[in-house]
Amino acid sequence: MGTSHRFIKEFSHVSHIFRQSENVLLVAHTRPDPDAVGSVVALKIFLETYFGCSVRLGCLDLFPLYLTPVIGDHCFDILDSDLIDLSLFDVAVGCDSVDRGFDQVISHLSPTCVTIAFDHHHDISLETDISIIDPSYASTTELLYDYFTFSQHPINQQIASALLVGILGDTGIFQHANTSARVLEVSADLIRKGASISHIVSSAFINRRIETLNLWGRALERASFFRETGFVTTALTLSDTGGTIPSSNDIKEVATILANAPSVKVALVIFQIGHGVIKASLRASK
């Protein structure tokens, strides 16, 4: 399957840099979701396989274990510890929501380290040496698919699975409005390359811990629907989550469930991530 090659100059530059690099750091955003994890894992396998780089995965939080059955047994170096010397890397790459974690890493890198951002969010303000950012993509893994295709190196089964995990996560298993014909074409190509959509969905997106199901129940019970506008809202506090921060994937799925309810046009989920600090997830129905 071909690609539009909108980033042909950037893709060429990135490949040149990777060929000259030995030590590469790939950074996932805080509270990593399937797209962030799928992005860094796919890129790690790609760089080790085709460029011979020594690659480490970094994050301010732990690797989400529920993705291990479908994406492999990987480990994140915790970047706020003394376990990793950030000055040793030739290249550092932020994948997905780079303003949430990669921004805290850049200042600790060597002055000669090349910084790269792959992202699909529209509000990125972080400056890097090379920015490959396009909000028209449904996920960062879809964007990386274009880079891998451009490079003309084969996408193996492991890479395909990691990419599909990210696409499924950010499209709500093809339920969100960002599910385009091209997203489905890319997903079909990844399946042809060995990714198993049934295994990914059943292992990572359906089998839920009871705590997650309880969280969904509290959010749905508290939902308020405004019929005249088709707007539905709900909120979760730290006490609702037992003092732990829910994963972004859990919150996105609550918003998706609400947005797909009859007569709903827009769903808003507000959730507390600290004392005096809140975030929100907004979803529109198709």
N, C-alpha and C positions, 0 to 999 in steps of 0.2 A: 504494500500500500504506500502511495506517495505522500509527500507533505508539501505544504505551500512554500516552505523555505523562506518565510518572512524574515527570519533571523539568520540568513545565510552567512552574513559577515560575522555576527557574534558566534554562531556555531563553529565556524572555521577557526576563529580566534581561540575559542575555548579548547578545541581539540589540539591546537598547537601548544597551548599552555600545558595541558595534561600530558602531552608527549614529553615535555621537558621537565616534568615534576616527579619527585620521589615520594614525598610525604604530603598526603592530602587529608584535610579535615572536612567532614560533612556534618552540618549542623541542622538538627530538627528543632522546630519551635517548642516552646514550653507546652506541657500537657499534650504531647504529640498525638495526633489523630491518624487515621489510616493513610491519608494523603501525604502527610509529613513523613511517616515511617516508610511507606512504599517508595517515596521519592529517594530518600537517602540510601535505603537498602538496594534499590535498583541501580542507583548510580555507583554504589560501592562495588557491586558485583561486576558492573560494566567496566569500571576503571581497573579493577584487579585482573579481569579477564583479558582485556584488550590493550591496556596501557602499562601493565605491570607496576602500577603504583602501590605504595603501602598506604592503606586507607583506614582511618578511624572514624567512628560515628560518635558525635557529641551532642549533648542536650543538657538542659538544666534539670530535667526530670528523667525518671527511669523508663526503659523500654516497656511498652504496654504488652504484658505477657499474653493477652488474649489473641494477639496477632501471630504468636509464635507458630501455631499449627499450620498456618498458610504462608508465612513469609520467612520462616526459618528462625533458628536460635541465634539471635544477635544481642549485642550488649552495647549500651550507650555509656561512654565516658562522661561522668558528671563534671561539667565544665567549671563549676564553682569550687572544686576541690583541688588539692595539691597533687592529684594523681596523674595529671597530664600537663606537660609544658607547652603552652600555646605558641611559644616563640619558635618552635621547631618545624613548623609547617611551611611548605612552599606555596600551597594553595589552600584556601578555605572557602567552602561553598555553603551558602544558606539555601535551604530548600523549603519553600512554602511558609507564608506568614513570617518573613524574615525580620520584621520589626518586633517579633516576640522571641527573643533569645539570641539571634545572630548579632543584634545590635550591642549586646553585652559582651560579645566575644571579640569583636573587631579591634577594640582598643588594646587588647592584650596580645595581639599578633605581632609578628616581626614586621618592621617597616617595609621589608622586601616581599612580604607575603601577598600574593594576588588574591583579591576577594571577588567572588562571583555570586550572583543572586539568580535563582530560578524561582519564579513566583507567578501566580495568577490573580492576585488580589489587586484591587484598583487603587488602594490608598497607601501604597508603600512609599515611605519617605527616606528610608535608609540608602545612603550612597555607597556603592561598591565600584570596584574597577570595571567590572562588566555586569550589566543588568539585563537579564532576559526575562522581561515581565510583560504579560499580556492577559488582561482580565477577560478576554473572549474565550479563553480556555476554561473548561469545567473544573480542571484540577491541575496541579503542578505535575502530576504523573503523566497527564496527557501531553503537556509541554515537553517533558523529557522524552516521551515516545517520539516526538518530532526530531529532537536532537539525535537520539539513537538511530533513527531511520536515516537522517541526513549523513551520519557518520559512515553508513554502509557496513557497519559491523552487525552480525546477526544478533537478534534478540532471542536469547535462549529461554528455556522454560522458567528458570528462576527469576530472570528479569521480567518476563511477561507476567508472572504471578504477582510480583511486587507492584508492577504498574497497574494491574487490574484491581488490586486491593485499594489503591488510592482513588481510582476512578469510581469504583463502587461506593467508597466512603463518601466522596464529595458530591455524588449525584443521588445519594440516598437509595442506592441500588436501583438507579434509573427512574426514581420517582420525582426528583426535583426538576424545576423548570429549566435548569441548565443542561438537561439531557437532550443533546442535539443529534441529528442524523450522523454527524461525524463522530461523536462520542461512541455511538453504537458501532460504527464502522471500525474505529480503533479497537474497541473491546472485542469485536469479532475477530480481528486480526491477532490479538493477543491470545484468544482462545485457540486459534489455529496454531499458534506457536507453543501451545502446551499449558496455558493457564486454565484451571478448572473453575468455572464460575460457580458450579454447584458446591464444590468443596469449600471455596472461599466463603460463600454466603452461609452455608450450614455451620461452618467451624467458627467464623469470626463475627457474623452479624446476626445470627439467630439464637445460638446457645448463650443465653444471658445468665449472669449471676443473679441471685435472688435480690441482692441489694440494688441492682440496676432496675429490675422490674418494679421494686418498691418505689424507687425514685420516679419512674414513669407514672406510677399510680398516684403519687402525691401531686405531681405536676398536672395531671389530667383532672384530678378531683378539684383543684383550685382554679381551673380555667374559667375565664369569663368571656362570653360571646356577645358582641354588639351587632345585632342583626341588621341594623340600618346601614352599616358600613362593611359588614362581612369580616370584621376584625376580631380576632380572639387573642387573649393575653393570659399568661400565667407567670408565676414567680416561684423561685426556690431559694430558701435561705440556708445558711450554714447549718442551722439546726436540722433542717430537712435532710441534709446529706451527712449527718453525723460528724460535722466538722471537717469533712474531707471535700476537696474540690472535684466536682463531677468532670468526667472527660468531655471534651468538646463534641465527641461523637455521640455521647448519650444525649447531650443538649440538642444537637442538630436533629436527632431522631425524634425527640419530643416535639420539636417544631414541625417536623415533617408529618407526624401523626396528626397534629392539630390542623395543619394546612390542608390535609387531604380529607378532612371531615366535611360533610355536606354543608353547602352554603358559605363555607369559609373562603375568603379571598386572601387574607394575610394572617399569619400567626407570629406572635412575638413571645419569646421565652426570656425572662429576666432572671439571672441567677447571681448569687453572691459568691465571690471568690476570696473575700477577706473582710475584715471589719471596715466598713465605709467604702468598700470597693465592689462594684457590680459590673457585670457584662450582660450582653444580650445576643440572642440569635433570632434572626428575622427570616421568615420563609413566606413566599407567595405561592398560591396554588397555580397549577398550570392553566 
